[in-house]
Structures are given as C-alpha cells and as structure tokens.
Amino acid sequence: MAEIRVENAVKTFGKVVAVDDVSLTVEDQEFVVLLGPSGCGKTTLLRAVAGLGIVDSGRIMIGDRDVTYLAPKDRNISMVFQSYAIFPHMRVFDNIAFGLKMKRTPKDEIQRRVQSAAELLHIESFLDRYPSQMSGGQRQRVAVARAIAVPTEVLLMDEPLSNLDALLRLEMRAELKRLLAELKVTTIYVTHDQIEALSMGDRIAVMRDGKILQFDSPTTVYDMPADRFVAGFIGTPPMNFLEGQVRRANGAIEVYIGDYALKPIPEMNETLARYDGQHIVAGIRAENMEALDTPAEDALRVTVLVVEPLGSQNLLTIRIGEDVIKVATHPDFRAAPDQDIWIRFPSSKIRWIDRDTGRALVPDLDKLVS
C-alpha cells in the first residue's frame, strides 16, 4: 500500500503562509493533480511530501509510515522536476541508471530496469546519446524514465511538461497517462495547466492561497465547482457569471437579469428562496448555452461583440446588460459583430453562487459543493 496522507500541514516562509492547514489523502495507485495559479502552494506541498521541505506542523504519511521528518532518500519516492534535472555529461543510459547505482543495484538488474524504462518511454534507441543530442520532449522522457526505473511506491511530478511546446505537451500527456496506468504507482502531479489536470487526473485538488478549495473528480470540479474561484479558474473559456435578483412570484422562484427571468430547476427553489429580494450570481459555461438566430420562447436577445472562429466551434463574445460573456456555438452558426442573436439558458446547467461569500449553492442545502 502506498496511500499518501497529508494531515493538517502548515508551511510558512516568513509571514507568507504557503500551505495553510492542508489535509489530503491520495489513495493507493491513484493519480492526483494539484492545480492552481502560481504561488498557491502546490509545489510547496509537493516538496513537503518529497522531503525537500519540512512542514512547520502537521504530519505526512506514506502507507503506514510517518515520513514527516525523513530524508527524501528514506521515503521510497521518485520525483520528476520541471527543469528535467538530467546530467548533461552523462549518456542517457547512465542518466536513467543513476538512482539505481546510488542504491548499489546489481549490474544485470540495472541493465534490465533501464532497458524496460526506456522501452516504456520509447527512447530505447537513444541510450548511447547525450542529452544535448536530444529534443526537449526526448529529454523529458529521460527524466521520467529515470524516475520509474527505481522501484518506488510514490511518483511525484512538478510541472514536468511546462517547458514543452503545445504539440509536445499534447503527446506527452497521453504518454504519461498510458504509462502511469501500466505502472499502477501512486502519483501526485503539480500543474497550473487545467487541461493537463482535467485530462490526466483521477482527482483534482484545486488550490488557492495555500488552501485546497475543492478535491474531486475532474468531471465534478468542472461541472459542479465549489466556489466562484474554482468556476472561473477551470475551463477555457472560464465559466460566465451574471448577477441577478431573486424574486418570488406566484409561488415560483425566478432570478431576473434585467427584465429576463432565469428559471432554476425545482430542486433549487428552497435554497434560492432564502435569497428572495437579494442579488445572486448565476454561473454558466460557454458551451452550455443555446444560441439561436431567430426569436424563440424563453430566449434572451443579445448583441454580438466579437466572433472567434476556432475550427471546432465559434466563440462569441456577447453583452447582456453590463456583463460581457462568452458563448460557444457550432462552427456553422452564422454571426457577425453588432448582430442580434437569441440565447437560451438551460436550467440544469446554471450554477448558483452566493454573491458575498463566493460559495456555490446546492439543491436544498446552503453549503459548499464538495
């Protein structure tokens, strides 16, 4: 078992609280992504698990061992760094074999493990080359091969793809996901790239200001964000936000954006009724709205500001009152700047957020989505 448990971890640098009372459990063989903007504490938390930085308080467990104060070499972990950290004066074979040699592994075992790791990463034909003779993507594969060549319980990866161009990142995402599925190793992966997080992780921990705001499956984090920050951070483009006023009329609850009424699903009525007469935020993603080129029942007339053809879709920037939002349409949908179109808002796709606290609301329960 290689379950990782972080219990009430705190790490400060002077007056800056980099990790603020964080608790996190990564199940055996699970792939967990720490996601957040620069400075949110994700790398500091990863380094604490690795033993490269000791927490001020709290505890870190790997399996049934308390490793809080153990040196990295005693934690049975491997790590892949953002900068690759491979040795330029060593051939690829020796780079991959480095950790095995440090553990005084027999030569025949080193040969077997290096060959196996190189084959998994498709770099077996490069073992006699130096890093300077390889591309960035190939050097990244060397760094990963070195990490997996050593028998380990835990693999830690700190933004390993951030130095690659877009096409290489796309290729390496798929390679890493395939590789880690084969290895069945417990993995914590740090990134600020939400596409990496959504496409690779079993679960995502979204961090901000040293805290974990939401820890759940990629689908849940995307569809049911816990608060306004998560909703606005996840997604390309991020979730749209419209401010409206809750009103009760003839026993029904509606949220008015100007003169236009958004109708919540019936399960939200009890929760939204507590906000009667108050302002609340409606969040909806660009792809969840329906764009029409002719008037229709329950559709809102809006003006197109910008049209961005993206091949697989058109991204429209539109104005609703004082708000400017994005709408994704089919690539065949015809629209032009200054043109009027009509938008429908499917009730099941609207996420309701408390304007003052930023917390997301759930049916019949005034609490965070978790």
Contacts in CASP RR format, 6 or more apart in sequence:
PFRMAT RR
TARGET T0000
AUTHOR 0000-0000-0000
METHOD contacts of the structure
MODEL  1
MAEIRVENAVKTFGKVVAVDDVSLTVEDQEFVVLLGPSGCGKTTLLRAVA
GLGIVDSGRIMIGDRDVTYLAPKDRNISMVFQSYAIFPHMRVFDNIAFGL
KMKRTPKDEIQRRVQSAAELLHIESFLDRYPSQMSGGQRQRVAVARAIAV
PTEVLLMDEPLSNLDALLRLEMRAELKRLLAELKVTTIYVTHDQIEALSM
GDRIAVMRDGKILQFDSPTTVYDMPADRFVAGFIGTPPMNFLEGQVRRAN
GAIEVYIGDYALKPIPEMNETLARYDGQHIVAGIRAENMEALDTPAEDAL
RVTVLVVEPLGSQNLLTIRIGEDVIKVATHPDFRAAPDQDIWIRFPSSKI
RWIDRDTGRALVPDLDKLVS
1 28 0 8 1.000
1 63 0 8 1.000
1 64 0 8 1.000
2 28 0 8 1.000
2 29 0 8 1.000
2 62 0 8 1.000
2 63 0 8 1.000
2 153 0 8 1.000
2 154 0 8 1.000
2 185 0 8 1.000
2 186 0 8 1.000
3 25 0 8 1.000
3 26 0 8 1.000
3 27 0 8 1.000
3 28 0 8 1.000
3 61 0 8 1.000
3 62 0 8 1.000
3 63 0 8 1.000
3 186 0 8 1.000
4 24 0 8 1.000
4 25 0 8 1.000
4 26 0 8 1.000
4 49 0 8 1.000
4 60 0 8 1.000
4 61 0 8 1.000
4 62 0 8 1.000
4 63 0 8 1.000
4 154 0 8 1.000
4 186 0 8 1.000
4 188 0 8 1.000
5 24 0 8 1.000
5 25 0 8 1.000
5 26 0 8 1.000
5 59 0 8 1.000
5 60 0 8 1.000
5 61 0 8 1.000
5 63 0 8 1.000
6 22 0 8 1.000
6 23 0 8 1.000
6 24 0 8 1.000
6 25 0 8 1.000
6 45 0 8 1.000
6 48 0 8 1.000
6 49 0 8 1.000
6 59 0 8 1.000
6 60 0 8 1.000
7 23 0 8 1.000
7 58 0 8 1.000
7 59 0 8 1.000
7 60 0 8 1.000
7 61 0 8 1.000
8 21 0 8 1.000
8 22 0 8 1.000
8 23 0 8 1.000
8 57 0 8 1.000
8 58 0 8 1.000
8 59 0 8 1.000
9 19 0 8 1.000
9 21 0 8 1.000
9 22 0 8 1.000
9 23 0 8 1.000
9 45 0 8 1.000
9 48 0 8 1.000
9 55 0 8 1.000
9 57 0 8 1.000
9 58 0 8 1.000
9 59 0 8 1.000
9 60 0 8 1.000
10 17 0 8 1.000
10 19 0 8 1.000
10 20 0 8 1.000
10 21 0 8 1.000
10 22 0 8 1.000
10 55 0 8 1.000
10 56 0 8 1.000
10 57 0 8 1.000
10 58 0 8 1.000
11 17 0 8 1.000
11 18 0 8 1.000
11 19 0 8 1.000
11 44 0 8 1.000
11 45 0 8 1.000
11 48 0 8 1.000
11 53 0 8 1.000
11 55 0 8 1.000
11 56 0 8 1.000
12 18 0 8 1.000
12 56 0 8 1.000
17 209 0 8 1.000
17 210 0 8 1.000
18 39 0 8 1.000
18 41 0 8 1.000
18 44 0 8 1.000
18 210 0 8 1.000
19 41 0 8 1.000
19 44 0 8 1.000
19 45 0 8 1.000
19 48 0 8 1.000
19 55 0 8 1.000
19 210 0 8 1.000
20 209 0 8 1.000
20 210 0 8 1.000
20 211 0 8 1.000
21 211 0 8 1.000
22 45 0 8 1.000
22 210 0 8 1.000
22 211 0 8 1.000
22 212 0 8 1.000
23 212 0 8 1.000
24 32 0 8 1.000
24 45 0 8 1.000
24 205 0 8 1.000
24 212 0 8 1.000
24 215 0 8 1.000
26 32 0 8 1.000
26 186 0 8 1.000
26 188 0 8 1.000
27 186 0 8 1.000
28 186 0 8 1.000
29 184 0 8 1.000
29 185 0 8 1.000
29 186 0 8 1.000
30 186 0 8 1.000
30 187 0 8 1.000
30 202 0 8 1.000
30 203 0 8 1.000
31 180 0 8 1.000
31 187 0 8 1.000
31 189 0 8 1.000
31 200 0 8 1.000
31 201 0 8 1.000
31 202 0 8 1.000
31 203 0 8 1.000
32 187 0 8 1.000
32 188 0 8 1.000
32 189 0 8 1.000
32 201 0 8 1.000
32 202 0 8 1.000
32 203 0 8 1.000
32 204 0 8 1.000
32 205 0 8 1.000
33 188 0 8 1.000
33 189 0 8 1.000
33 190 0 8 1.000
33 191 0 8 1.000
33 196 0 8 1.000
33 197 0 8 1.000
33 200 0 8 1.000
33 201 0 8 1.000
33 203 0 8 1.000
33 204 0 8 1.000
33 205 0 8 1.000
34 42 0 8 1.000
34 45 0 8 1.000
34 46 0 8 1.000
34 188 0 8 1.000
34 189 0 8 1.000
34 190 0 8 1.000
34 191 0 8 1.000
34 205 0 8 1.000
34 207 0 8 1.000
35 42 0 8 1.000
35 191 0 8 1.000
35 192 0 8 1.000
35 194 0 8 1.000
35 197 0 8 1.000
35 204 0 8 1.000
35 205 0 8 1.000
35 206 0 8 1.000
35 207 0 8 1.000
36 42 0 8 1.000
36 192 0 8 1.000
36 206 0 8 1.000
36 207 0 8 1.000
36 208 0 8 1.000
36 233 0 8 1.000
37 192 0 8 1.000
37 208 0 8 1.000
37 233 0 8 1.000
38 192 0 8 1.000
40 207 0 8 1.000
40 208 0 8 1.000
40 209 0 8 1.000
40 210 0 8 1.000
41 207 0 8 1.000
41 210 0 8 1.000
42 190 0 8 1.000
42 192 0 8 1.000
42 207 0 8 1.000
43 158 0 8 1.000
43 159 0 8 1.000
43 190 0 8 1.000
44 53 0 8 1.000
44 210 0 8 1.000
45 207 0 8 1.000
45 210 0 8 1.000
46 156 0 8 1.000
46 158 0 8 1.000
46 188 0 8 1.000
46 190 0 8 1.000
47 53 0 8 1.000
47 158 0 8 1.000
48 54 0 8 1.000
48 55 0 8 1.000
48 60 0 8 1.000
49 60 0 8 1.000
49 62 0 8 1.000
49 77 0 8 1.000
49 154 0 8 1.000
49 156 0 8 1.000
49 188 0 8 1.000
50 72 0 8 1.000
50 75 0 8 1.000
50 77 0 8 1.000
50 79 0 8 1.000
50 156 0 8 1.000
51 67 0 8 1.000
51 70 0 8 1.000
51 71 0 8 1.000
51 72 0 8 1.000
51 75 0 8 1.000
52 72 0 8 1.000
54 68 0 8 1.000
54 69 0 8 1.000
55 68 0 8 1.000
58 68 0 8 1.000
59 66 0 8 1.000
59 68 0 8 1.000
60 66 0 8 1.000
60 67 0 8 1.000
60 68 0 8 1.000
61 67 0 8 1.000
62 75 0 8 1.000
62 76 0 8 1.000
62 77 0 8 1.000
62 153 0 8 1.000
62 154 0 8 1.000
63 153 0 8 1.000
67 74 0 8 1.000
67 75 0 8 1.000
72 79 0 8 1.000
75 154 0 8 1.000
76 152 0 8 1.000
76 153 0 8 1.000
76 154 0 8 1.000
77 152 0 8 1.000
77 153 0 8 1.000
77 154 0 8 1.000
77 155 0 8 1.000
77 156 0 8 1.000
78 146 0 8 1.000
78 147 0 8 1.000
78 148 0 8 1.000
78 150 0 8 1.000
78 152 0 8 1.000
78 154 0 8 1.000
78 155 0 8 1.000
78 156 0 8 1.000
79 147 0 8 1.000
79 155 0 8 1.000
79 156 0 8 1.000
79 157 0 8 1.000
79 158 0 8 1.000
80 143 0 8 1.000
80 144 0 8 1.000
80 147 0 8 1.000
80 155 0 8 1.000
80 156 0 8 1.000
80 157 0 8 1.000
80 158 0 8 1.000
80 160 0 8 1.000
81 143 0 8 1.000
81 158 0 8 1.000
81 160 0 8 1.000
82 158 0 8 1.000
82 159 0 8 1.000
82 160 0 8 1.000
82 162 0 8 1.000
82 163 0 8 1.000
83 163 0 8 1.000
84 131 0 8 1.000
84 136 0 8 1.000
84 139 0 8 1.000
84 140 0 8 1.000
84 142 0 8 1.000
84 143 0 8 1.000
84 163 0 8 1.000
85 143 0 8 1.000
86 95 0 8 1.000
86 131 0 8 1.000
86 139 0 8 1.000
86 142 0 8 1.000
86 143 0 8 1.000
86 146 0 8 1.000
87 94 0 8 1.000
87 95 0 8 1.000
87 98 0 8 1.000
87 131 0 8 1.000
88 130 0 8 1.000
88 131 0 8 1.000
88 132 0 8 1.000
89 130 0 8 1.000
90 98 0 8 1.000
90 130 0 8 1.000
90 131 0 8 1.000
91 127 0 8 1.000
91 128 0 8 1.000
91 129 0 8 1.000
91 130 0 8 1.000
92 118 0 8 1.000
92 123 0 8 1.000
92 126 0 8 1.000
92 127 0 8 1.000
92 128 0 8 1.000
92 129 0 8 1.000
92 130 0 8 1.000
92 131 0 8 1.000
92 134 0 8 1.000
92 142 0 8 1.000
93 114 0 8 1.000
93 127 0 8 1.000
93 128 0 8 1.000
95 131 0 8 1.000
95 142 0 8 1.000
95 146 0 8 1.000
96 114 0 8 1.000
96 117 0 8 1.000
96 118 0 8 1.000
96 127 0 8 1.000
96 142 0 8 1.000
96 145 0 8 1.000
96 146 0 8 1.000
96 149 0 8 1.000
97 110 0 8 1.000
97 113 0 8 1.000
97 114 0 8 1.000
97 149 0 8 1.000
98 146 0 8 1.000
99 146 0 8 1.000
99 149 0 8 1.000
99 150 0 8 1.000
100 109 0 8 1.000
100 110 0 8 1.000
100 113 0 8 1.000
100 114 0 8 1.000
100 149 0 8 1.000
100 150 0 8 1.000
101 110 0 8 1.000
103 150 0 8 1.000
105 113 0 8 1.000
113 149 0 8 1.000
113 150 0 8 1.000
114 127 0 8 1.000
114 145 0 8 1.000
114 149 0 8 1.000
115 124 0 8 1.000
116 149 0 8 1.000
117 145 0 8 1.000
117 146 0 8 1.000
117 148 0 8 1.000
117 149 0 8 1.000
118 124 0 8 1.000
118 126 0 8 1.000
118 127 0 8 1.000
118 145 0 8 1.000
120 145 0 8 1.000
120 148 0 8 1.000
120 179 0 8 1.000
120 182 0 8 1.000
121 141 0 8 1.000
121 142 0 8 1.000
121 144 0 8 1.000
121 145 0 8 1.000
121 175 0 8 1.000
121 179 0 8 1.000
122 141 0 8 1.000
122 175 0 8 1.000
123 138 0 8 1.000
123 141 0 8 1.000
123 142 0 8 1.000
123 145 0 8 1.000
126 134 0 8 1.000
126 138 0 8 1.000
126 142 0 8 1.000
131 139 0 8 1.000
131 142 0 8 1.000
134 142 0 8 1.000
136 163 0 8 1.000
136 164 0 8 1.000
136 168 0 8 1.000
137 164 0 8 1.000
137 168 0 8 1.000
137 172 0 8 1.000
140 160 0 8 1.000
140 161 0 8 1.000
140 163 0 8 1.000
140 164 0 8 1.000
140 168 0 8 1.000
140 172 0 8 1.000
141 172 0 8 1.000
141 175 0 8 1.000
143 160 0 8 1.000
144 160 0 8 1.000
144 176 0 8 1.000
144 179 0 8 1.000
147 155 0 8 1.000
147 157 0 8 1.000
148 155 0 8 1.000
148 179 0 8 1.000
148 183 0 8 1.000
148 185 0 8 1.000
152 185 0 8 1.000
153 185 0 8 1.000
153 186 0 8 1.000
154 185 0 8 1.000
154 186 0 8 1.000
154 187 0 8 1.000
154 188 0 8 1.000
155 180 0 8 1.000
155 183 0 8 1.000
155 185 0 8 1.000
155 186 0 8 1.000
155 187 0 8 1.000
155 188 0 8 1.000
156 187 0 8 1.000
156 188 0 8 1.000
157 187 0 8 1.000
157 188 0 8 1.000
157 189 0 8 1.000
157 190 0 8 1.000
158 190 0 8 1.000
159 190 0 8 1.000
159 191 0 8 1.000
159 192 0 8 1.000
160 172 0 8 1.000
160 176 0 8 1.000
160 189 0 8 1.000
161 168 0 8 1.000
161 169 0 8 1.000
161 172 0 8 1.000
161 173 0 8 1.000
161 176 0 8 1.000
161 191 0 8 1.000
161 193 0 8 1.000
161 196 0 8 1.000
162 191 0 8 1.000
162 192 0 8 1.000
162 193 0 8 1.000
164 172 0 8 1.000
169 193 0 8 1.000
169 196 0 8 1.000
173 195 0 8 1.000
173 196 0 8 1.000
173 199 0 8 1.000
173 200 0 8 1.000
176 200 0 8 1.000
177 199 0 8 1.000
177 200 0 8 1.000
180 187 0 8 1.000
189 196 0 8 1.000
189 200 0 8 1.000
189 201 0 8 1.000
191 197 0 8 1.000
194 233 0 8 1.000
194 234 0 8 1.000
194 235 0 8 1.000
194 236 0 8 1.000
195 236 0 8 1.000
197 204 0 8 1.000
197 218 0 8 1.000
198 204 0 8 1.000
198 218 0 8 1.000
198 221 0 8 1.000
198 222 0 8 1.000
198 234 0 8 1.000
198 235 0 8 1.000
199 218 0 8 1.000
201 218 0 8 1.000
202 217 0 8 1.000
203 215 0 8 1.000
203 216 0 8 1.000
203 217 0 8 1.000
203 218 0 8 1.000
204 214 0 8 1.000
204 215 0 8 1.000
204 216 0 8 1.000
204 217 0 8 1.000
204 218 0 8 1.000
204 221 0 8 1.000
205 212 0 8 1.000
205 214 0 8 1.000
205 215 0 8 1.000
206 212 0 8 1.000
206 213 0 8 1.000
206 214 0 8 1.000
206 215 0 8 1.000
206 221 0 8 1.000
206 226 0 8 1.000
206 229 0 8 1.000
206 230 0 8 1.000
206 233 0 8 1.000
206 234 0 8 1.000
207 213 0 8 1.000
208 229 0 8 1.000
208 233 0 8 1.000
213 226 0 8 1.000
213 227 0 8 1.000
213 229 0 8 1.000
213 230 0 8 1.000
214 221 0 8 1.000
214 225 0 8 1.000
214 226 0 8 1.000
214 227 0 8 1.000
214 230 0 8 1.000
214 369 0 8 1.000
214 370 0 8 1.000
216 224 0 8 1.000
216 370 0 8 1.000
220 369 0 8 1.000
221 230 0 8 1.000
221 234 0 8 1.000
222 234 0 8 1.000
222 235 0 8 1.000
224 351 0 8 1.000
224 360 0 8 1.000
224 362 0 8 1.000
224 369 0 8 1.000
225 231 0 8 1.000
225 232 0 8 1.000
225 234 0 8 1.000
225 239 0 8 1.000
225 351 0 8 1.000
225 360 0 8 1.000
225 369 0 8 1.000
226 359 0 8 1.000
226 360 0 8 1.000
226 368 0 8 1.000
226 369 0 8 1.000
226 370 0 8 1.000
227 353 0 8 1.000
227 357 0 8 1.000
227 358 0 8 1.000
227 359 0 8 1.000
227 360 0 8 1.000
227 368 0 8 1.000
228 241 0 8 1.000
228 281 0 8 1.000
228 353 0 8 1.000
228 358 0 8 1.000
228 359 0 8 1.000
228 360 0 8 1.000
229 358 0 8 1.000
231 238 0 8 1.000
231 239 0 8 1.000
231 241 0 8 1.000
231 283 0 8 1.000
231 351 0 8 1.000
231 353 0 8 1.000
231 360 0 8 1.000
232 238 0 8 1.000
232 239 0 8 1.000
232 241 0 8 1.000
235 285 0 8 1.000
237 286 0 8 1.000
237 315 0 8 1.000
237 326 0 8 1.000
239 283 0 8 1.000
239 284 0 8 1.000
239 285 0 8 1.000
239 351 0 8 1.000
240 283 0 8 1.000
240 284 0 8 1.000
240 285 0 8 1.000
240 286 0 8 1.000
240 323 0 8 1.000
240 325 0 8 1.000
240 326 0 8 1.000
241 281 0 8 1.000
241 282 0 8 1.000
241 283 0 8 1.000
241 323 0 8 1.000
241 325 0 8 1.000
241 353 0 8 1.000
242 257 0 8 1.000
242 281 0 8 1.000
242 282 0 8 1.000
242 283 0 8 1.000
242 284 0 8 1.000
242 320 0 8 1.000
242 323 0 8 1.000
242 325 0 8 1.000
243 257 0 8 1.000
243 279 0 8 1.000
243 280 0 8 1.000
243 281 0 8 1.000
243 282 0 8 1.000
243 323 0 8 1.000
243 355 0 8 1.000
244 255 0 8 1.000
244 256 0 8 1.000
244 257 0 8 1.000
244 258 0 8 1.000
244 262 0 8 1.000
244 279 0 8 1.000
244 280 0 8 1.000
244 281 0 8 1.000
244 282 0 8 1.000
245 255 0 8 1.000
245 256 0 8 1.000
245 277 0 8 1.000
245 278 0 8 1.000
245 279 0 8 1.000
245 280 0 8 1.000
246 253 0 8 1.000
246 254 0 8 1.000
246 255 0 8 1.000
246 272 0 8 1.000
246 273 0 8 1.000
246 275 0 8 1.000
246 276 0 8 1.000
246 277 0 8 1.000
246 278 0 8 1.000
246 279 0 8 1.000
246 280 0 8 1.000
247 253 0 8 1.000
247 254 0 8 1.000
247 255 0 8 1.000
247 256 0 8 1.000
247 276 0 8 1.000
247 277 0 8 1.000
248 273 0 8 1.000
248 276 0 8 1.000
252 263 0 8 1.000
252 269 0 8 1.000
253 264 0 8 1.000
253 268 0 8 1.000
253 269 0 8 1.000
253 272 0 8 1.000
253 273 0 8 1.000
253 276 0 8 1.000
254 261 0 8 1.000
254 262 0 8 1.000
254 263 0 8 1.000
254 264 0 8 1.000
255 261 0 8 1.000
255 262 0 8 1.000
255 264 0 8 1.000
255 272 0 8 1.000
255 280 0 8 1.000
255 282 0 8 1.000
255 352 0 8 1.000
256 262 0 8 1.000
257 282 0 8 1.000
257 300 0 8 1.000
257 320 0 8 1.000
257 321 0 8 1.000
258 321 0 8 1.000
260 300 0 8 1.000
262 282 0 8 1.000
262 345 0 8 1.000
262 347 0 8 1.000
262 350 0 8 1.000
263 298 0 8 1.000
263 347 0 8 1.000
264 272 0 8 1.000
264 347 0 8 1.000
264 350 0 8 1.000
264 352 0 8 1.000
265 347 0 8 1.000
265 348 0 8 1.000
265 363 0 8 1.000
267 363 0 8 1.000
267 364 0 8 1.000
268 352 0 8 1.000
268 361 0 8 1.000
268 363 0 8 1.000
268 364 0 8 1.000
270 363 0 8 1.000
270 364 0 8 1.000
271 352 0 8 1.000
271 361 0 8 1.000
271 362 0 8 1.000
271 363 0 8 1.000
271 364 0 8 1.000
271 365 0 8 1.000
271 366 0 8 1.000
272 280 0 8 1.000
272 352 0 8 1.000
272 361 0 8 1.000
274 366 0 8 1.000
278 355 0 8 1.000
279 355 0 8 1.000
280 352 0 8 1.000
280 353 0 8 1.000
280 354 0 8 1.000
280 355 0 8 1.000
281 352 0 8 1.000
281 353 0 8 1.000
281 354 0 8 1.000
281 355 0 8 1.000
281 358 0 8 1.000
282 345 0 8 1.000
282 350 0 8 1.000
282 351 0 8 1.000
282 352 0 8 1.000
282 353 0 8 1.000
283 350 0 8 1.000
283 351 0 8 1.000
283 352 0 8 1.000
283 353 0 8 1.000
284 345 0 8 1.000
284 349 0 8 1.000
284 350 0 8 1.000
284 351 0 8 1.000
285 349 0 8 1.000
286 315 0 8 1.000
286 325 0 8 1.000
286 326 0 8 1.000
286 327 0 8 1.000
286 328 0 8 1.000
287 313 0 8 1.000
287 328 0 8 1.000
288 346 0 8 1.000
288 349 0 8 1.000
289 327 0 8 1.000
289 328 0 8 1.000
289 343 0 8 1.000
289 344 0 8 1.000
289 345 0 8 1.000
289 346 0 8 1.000
289 349 0 8 1.000
290 299 0 8 1.000
290 343 0 8 1.000
290 344 0 8 1.000
290 346 0 8 1.000
291 316 0 8 1.000
291 327 0 8 1.000
291 329 0 8 1.000
291 333 0 8 1.000
291 335 0 8 1.000
291 341 0 8 1.000
291 342 0 8 1.000
291 343 0 8 1.000
292 299 0 8 1.000
292 341 0 8 1.000
292 342 0 8 1.000
292 343 0 8 1.000
292 344 0 8 1.000
293 333 0 8 1.000
293 334 0 8 1.000
293 335 0 8 1.000
293 341 0 8 1.000
293 342 0 8 1.000
294 342 0 8 1.000
295 301 0 8 1.000
295 342 0 8 1.000
296 342 0 8 1.000
296 344 0 8 1.000
298 344 0 8 1.000
299 342 0 8 1.000
299 343 0 8 1.000
299 344 0 8 1.000
300 320 0 8 1.000
300 342 0 8 1.000
300 343 0 8 1.000
300 344 0 8 1.000
300 345 0 8 1.000
301 340 0 8 1.000
301 341 0 8 1.000
301 342 0 8 1.000
302 318 0 8 1.000
302 319 0 8 1.000
302 320 0 8 1.000
302 340 0 8 1.000
302 341 0 8 1.000
302 342 0 8 1.000
302 343 0 8 1.000
303 318 0 8 1.000
303 319 0 8 1.000
303 338 0 8 1.000
303 339 0 8 1.000
303 340 0 8 1.000
304 316 0 8 1.000
304 317 0 8 1.000
304 318 0 8 1.000
304 335 0 8 1.000
304 336 0 8 1.000
304 337 0 8 1.000
304 338 0 8 1.000
304 339 0 8 1.000
304 340 0 8 1.000
304 341 0 8 1.000
305 316 0 8 1.000
305 317 0 8 1.000
305 318 0 8 1.000
305 319 0 8 1.000
305 324 0 8 1.000
305 337 0 8 1.000
306 316 0 8 1.000
306 317 0 8 1.000
306 337 0 8 1.000
307 314 0 8 1.000
307 315 0 8 1.000
307 316 0 8 1.000
307 317 0 8 1.000
307 335 0 8 1.000
307 336 0 8 1.000
307 337 0 8 1.000
308 314 0 8 1.000
308 315 0 8 1.000
308 316 0 8 1.000
308 317 0 8 1.000
309 331 0 8 1.000
310 331 0 8 1.000
311 331 0 8 1.000
312 331 0 8 1.000
313 328 0 8 1.000
313 329 0 8 1.000
313 330 0 8 1.000
313 331 0 8 1.000
314 328 0 8 1.000
314 329 0 8 1.000
314 330 0 8 1.000
314 331 0 8 1.000
314 333 0 8 1.000
314 335 0 8 1.000
315 326 0 8 1.000
315 327 0 8 1.000
315 328 0 8 1.000
315 329 0 8 1.000
316 326 0 8 1.000
316 327 0 8 1.000
316 328 0 8 1.000
316 329 0 8 1.000
316 335 0 8 1.000
316 341 0 8 1.000
317 324 0 8 1.000
317 325 0 8 1.000
317 326 0 8 1.000
318 324 0 8 1.000
318 325 0 8 1.000
318 326 0 8 1.000
318 327 0 8 1.000
318 341 0 8 1.000
318 343 0 8 1.000
320 343 0 8 1.000
327 343 0 8 1.000
329 335 0 8 1.000
335 341 0 8 1.000
351 360 0 8 1.000
352 360 0 8 1.000
352 361 0 8 1.000
353 359 0 8 1.000
353 360 0 8 1.000
353 361 0 8 1.000
354 360 0 8 1.000
354 361 0 8 1.000
359 367 0 8 1.000
359 368 0 8 1.000
360 368 0 8 1.000
360 369 0 8 1.000
362 368 0 8 1.000
362 369 0 8 1.000
END
